[in-house]
Amino acid sequence: MPDGSLDRLKREGRIVVVGASLAGLRAAETLRDKGFEGTLTMIGDEPYEPYDRPPLSKQVLLGKATAEHTALPRRREIGAEWRLGVPAGGLDMAARRVKLADGDEVPYDRLMIATGVRARPWPNEAEAELDGVFVLRTRDDGAGLARRLDAGPKRVLVIGAGFTGSEIASACRERGLEVTVAERGDAPLVGALGGVIGAVAAEMHRENGVDLRTGVMVTRLEGDATGRVRAAHFSDGTTLECDVVVVSLGAQRNTEWLAGSGLGAGPRGIACDAGCRAFDVRGIVTDDIFVAGDVARSPHPLFGYQFLSLEHWGNAVAQAETAAHNMLSESSDRRPHIWVPAFWSSQFGVNIKSVGVPSMGTEIMITQGSRAERRFTGVYGYQGRVIGAVTFDNCRWLQFYEQQIEATAPFPPPFPTVDRRSDGQRPIPADFPDPSVPTHGPTITLSGYSPADRRMTFTPAGH
């Protein structure tokens, strides 16, 4: 605000939240908790108020819940003006206005961006439009796919064996449906957890009746005369008849609307400092624009201050609360966002949880339990320190290893394991794929140190 008065901002300021998401809602609630009494506007591209996404690939696909009943619980009343069903189309930083796709403009004194990610579509547009081809990200996606699974398709093809793809395959098998999973990597979850754990995941798929095909790509989807998908063609020359295809090729960050705005936004997300303030394209921090959730890239002290992008439920909540706190605080009262990444997935009856950044690990050691029993803890090491951990039906160890990560404890862990049945007792290569080769899996992206996220060219004087 012109006079820089925080009291005045709290009393009569205008705060706009772009992204009617988990992060957007928790930020709005925190703003009200912190005493913000001014105008609060929530902008969302979907016609729905904020809802929970994890159930879409779990309970909704199993018919245990409907997509309509995934609304997020409210911590408090936020007294907001809701602008739903119209996405943001641009940002004028100088005039402090958010432009909407319908031509309207919304002025702000402080802006919170929580636009998240969207599902990466099937690259061939005509094939993506075939009846029976789905992605799974939104409430409508979940409802449509659940209806199609209710109809009892002959065979479902899931393209991509990351966490979401694996959960979809698991739900199909639990429903008794025939399912094929195609993954260009060597195993499911390999991009997120590495080849050692990927091999365990592959066994789980096959033991549960999934037709798992690794090291292959789908080259073409084929429709029948009525426009319904009927077959998929693979890079190994084989063809598969299928009447439902779920494209699960990861996510794209929703930053296109910021092109030309001057904000440090690109395909990897919106760069922000540890206090969630957005950078502009020159690498200068802005004091009136904050970022939270899946769309944010923020530096993390535990990981060499590299920018991290996290597609995690817990991170969205923690970052939104920090961003909202800082938005209404003097600089001396601001706090950094240093949440330790944590993630969970449920598939084939096994509960998988991870902390830290496993994908940074070069080695892994099974410290508790046994891979053969699908009940174990794997600890990841990077440059002689504990960097991450994953558990399969063994989450009681997770908090302990989270503390080890926070303490930058040495790897391999120096203490003798409590569980003598642990297989290995020594570190082995974690076997992550080459990061330059796309796999469907990492929910954490390390994206270097540049807030501007673009290449700069320096021209010597006189040229």
N, C-alpha and C positions, 0 to 999 in steps of 0.2 A: 504494500500500500504506500501511497506517496509519502506519508510522514514516517513510515517505517515502524509505526506503533503496533506492537503485538497485541496490546489491549484492544486497540481499535479493530484490528483484524478479527480477534475473537468475538467482539461485540457485533460488528456489522460487515465483516468481510465476505467475499464471495469465493468459495472453494468449489472447484469442479473436479469430479472424479470421472476419468474416461476408462470404462471397463466395469460393467456391472457384474463383477466376478467375485470369487472368494476373497481375493486381495482387496478389491474395491470396497466390498461390504465391511470387512474388518477394519479397513482404514477409516471409513465413514463413522463406524461405531466408536473407534478410538478418538477421532476428532471431537465427537460429542462428549465423550467421557472426559476429555481434557478441557472442556468448557467452551468449545466453539459454539456460538449462538447465531452466527450469520447464516447466509444462504448456502445451502449444500445442493449441488446438482449432480445427479448420477446419470451418465450417458452409457448406453449399452446397445450393441448391434443386434442382439436377439430380443424378441418381444417379452422375455421372461425376466423376472427379478432373480437375483443370484441363486444358483443351485449348485449341488455337489456333483462333481464329475466322477470320482472313483466308483460309485455304485453302478455307473452306466455299463462298465465292462464286467461287472460282477453280478450283483443281485438283479439288476434289470434284465440282463440277458438270460438269467436263470428263471425268470418269471416270478421271482420272490418279491419284487417291488416294481412299481411302474415309474416310467421316466417323469410323469407328472408329479410324483411324490418324492422328488429329490431336492426340494427347496431347502436352502441352508437355514438352520435355526438362527433366530435373531437374538443377539445378546441384549439389545435395547432398541428402543424406537429411535430412528435417526432423523426423522422430520425432513426428508429430502424431496426435491422435485425430481421425478424420474423421467428421463427422456429415453425410452426404450424402443427398439426396433429400427433405430436410425444410427448407423455407424458414424464415427468421427471421420471427416474427410480431409482435414488439414489443420495446421496450427500457425497462428500469427503471433510469434513471440514478442515482437515489439508492441503490438496493440493489445497483447494479452487476451487473445480470443481463440476459442476452439471453433473451427468451422465444421458444420455437420454436412453429411452427404446430401441432405435435402435443401441445402443453401442457407439454412439458418446459421446464426453465430451465437456463441455463448461466452460472455466475458468472464474473466476470473481475476482474482488477486493471487491465489495460489492454485496450482494445478497438480493433481495426482494422476499419473498414467499407470494403469493396470490392465492393459489390453490383452495380455496373455499370448497364447499361441493358438493356432488352428491346425487341423489335420493336414498333412501333406497329401494332395490329391494324386490320383492316378495320372501320370504324365500325358497320356493320350486322351484328349478331351472327349472325343466321340465315344471311345470305349468306356470312359468314366461315366457317361450318361446312360449306359445300358441299364435296363431294369434288372435289379438284383445285385448291382455293384454299390458297395457302401464304404464310407469311412466312419469312424466312431470317435466323436469329440463332443458334439452338442446333445442337448436333450432330445431334439428332433431325430438326430442320428440314432440314439439309443432306442427311442420308441419305434422307429421304422425297422431297425434290424431285429428287435425283439418280436415284432409282428411277423416278419418273414421267417424267423426261426420257429415261431409257433405253428406256421403252416407246414412244417415238416419237409424241408428241402432234402433232395436225394444226397447231395454232397456240397459242403461248404469249403471254399478255398480261402485261406488266410494268407495274405502276402505280407511277410515280415514277422519275425519271431522275437520282437522286443517284448517288453512287459505287457503292453496292451494286447498285442497279437497272441501272446501265450495265454493270457486270461480269456480271450475270446475262444481260442481253441479248447481250453479247459471247460468253458461253459457249454460249448457244443457237445463235447463228449459226455458231460454230466446229463445233458438232455437226450443222449443216445443217438446223436446225429453223426454221420460220417464226415470227417474233416481232414483236409490236407493242408499242411503248412509248408510254404515255400520261403526259404531264407537264403539270401546270397552269401551270408557268412558260413562258418563251419559248424555253428551250433546256435540254438536259441540263447538269447541274453548275452551273447558273446561280446557285444560292444559295451555293455554295462558292467559285466562281471568277469569277463575273460574266459578263455578256453577251458580252464580247469573246471570252473563251475558250469560253463556251458555244456560240457560233456554230461554232467549230472542232469541238467535240464533236458537234454536230448533224450536221455534214458527215461525220464519221467513222461515225456510226450509219447514215446513209443510204447511204454508199458501200459499207458492209458488208451491205446488204440488209435493214436494220431498217426496218419501217414505223413511223416516228417521228411521233407526233401531239402537238404542243405547243399550249399555250393551251387545253387541254380538261381536263375532269375526268370520271372515271367516276362516273356517278350511281347505277348499279344493276348488280348481278351477278345473272344469271338461271340457275336450275338446271332440269334435266329431271325427269321423273317419278321417276327413281331417286336423285335428290339429288346428281347430278354437275353441275358448272358447265358451261354450254353457250354462254353469250353474255354480253357486257357492253354496257351502254347508256351513251352519252357525252352530255356537256352540249350538244354541237352537234347533237343529234338523231339521230346515227348509231348503228348497232348493229354489233357485231363478234362473229362466232362464234369461240369459243376453248374449249379443253378443259383448259388449265392457266392459272391466274392467280397471279402472284406479287405480293403487296402489299409495296411497298418505300417506305413513307411515313415513314422516319426512325425515331427511337428515343424511348423514354420511360425516364426515370431511375427506378431501383428504390428509391424512398424511402417508399412508402406504409406500410410496416411501422413507420416511425418516427413516424407521426402520433400526436400527444398525448404524445410522449416528452419534449418540452422541447428537443430538438435543433433547430438551425437548418436544417431539411430541408424541401424542397418540390419542385414539378415541375421546377425548374431544377437540382436536385441538393442536396448537403449542403455548406454553406459552411464553409470552413476557412481558417486563416491561412496565411501563406507557409511555415510550418513543418509544415503538414498537420494541425494540431490543429483539431478541430471547434468551431464556435460554437454556443452555445445560442440560443434564440429571443430572448434579450435582447441578443444581440450580445457576450456574454461568452465568452471562449475556455475550453474545457475542457482539462484537462491529462492526462486519462486516455483520451480518445477521439480517434482519428486517422482520417483519410480518405485514400483513394488511388484513382486510376483514373477511369473514365468518370463515376462518380457524384459526383465532387468538383467544387466550385466554389472556385477559389483565386485570390487577387490576384496580378497579374504586373507587376513594375516596368517592363517594356518597353512595356506597353500601358496606361499611366496608372493602374496598380494596380486596374484593373477586375477583377472576378471573371471567370475564364475556365473554361469547361467544355470538356474536350477528349476527343473519342472517338478517341484515337490509341493505337496499340500501344506506341510508344516512350514516350509520356507515362505510360502505366500502369506501365511498368517503372521509369522514373526516379522517379516520385512514390512508388511503393511502397517503393523503396530509401531515399528521403529520410524518409518517414514512419516506417519501421522504425528507422532510425538515430536519429531524434529521440525515438522512444518509449523508447529505452534510454539517453538522454543527459541530462546536466545542461543547464540552459538555456544556459550559456555555450558549450557544444559543439554546439548544434543548428545546422542549416544550412537555408537557404531552398530551396524548390523553384522554380527559375527556368529550367526547360527550355524551349528555343525549340520551338514546335510544329513537327512534321514529319509528313508523310503521304505515302503512295504508293498508286497504283492501277494495275492492268494491264488494259487493255481494247482490243479490236480490234487487238492486236499492238503497241500503243503503251504505253510506260511513262510514267506521269504522276506527278510528285513535286512536293510543295510544302513550303515552310518559312514560318514566321511566321504572320500572320493575314491572308491575302488578303482575307477578307470585310470587314475594316476599311478596305480601300483605296478611295479615291475615283477614283484614276487608275491607268492601267497603261501601261507602255512595253515594247515588244518590243525587248530589248537584244541578243539573239543569235538567229541563225537566222531561220526564216521560217514563218509560220503555214501557208502554202500547202503546204509540204513536211512539215508535222506534226513539225517538229524545231526547237524554239525555246525561249527563256527569256523569260518575262514578269515584270516587276518592278512591284510595287504600291506606290503612294505614298499617304500620309495626312498632311495638314497639313505638307507639305514634308519628310517623311522617308520612308525605305524601311521598309515595314511587312510586306511579304511577297513571295514569289516563287514561280513555278510553272514547271516544265520539262516539255516533251513530248520524250521520247527525247533529252534534253540535260542529264542530271543532273550532268555534271562541273562545271557552274557553280553548283550548289546550295550547296556549302560556302562559296563566296565570298560569295554573297548572304546566307547565314546570318550571316556575320561582319558584313556591312553592317547587318543588322537589329539585331544585338547592339550595334553601335557607334552606333546611331541616326543612320546616315549620311543625308545630304541626298538628297531626291528632287526632280527627276529626277537620276539618277546623273551626277556632273559629269565623269567620265572618258569619253573617246571609246570607243565599243564596239570590241572586238577584231575582231568579225565584221561586215564591211562589208555582208554580204547581209541584215542585219537589216532587216525592213520597218518603216517608220514613222519611227524615229529621233526620235520626239517623243511625249510623253504624250498619251493620249486617255482619255476617261471610261471607267472600268472597267465601268460599266453593271450594277451590282448591283440586284436587285429591291428594292422597298420592304420593309424588314425586318418590317413588321407583316403582310405577306401571306405565308402559309406557302409555302415551296418545299421540295423534297426535296433537301437537299444539304449544308448547312454541317456540317462535322465539328467546328467550333469555335463555341461560343456565348459571346458577351459578354453578361454579365447584370448590369451596373451595379455599384453599390457596397454594397448592403445585405446584410449577412450573414444577416439574419432572413428575407429574401425574402418579406416580406408588408407590406401597407400598415398604417401606424399612424395612429390618430386621437387628437389631443390635445383634451381637453375643458377649456375655461377654468375656473378655480376658481369655485365658486359655482353651477355648472350641474349 
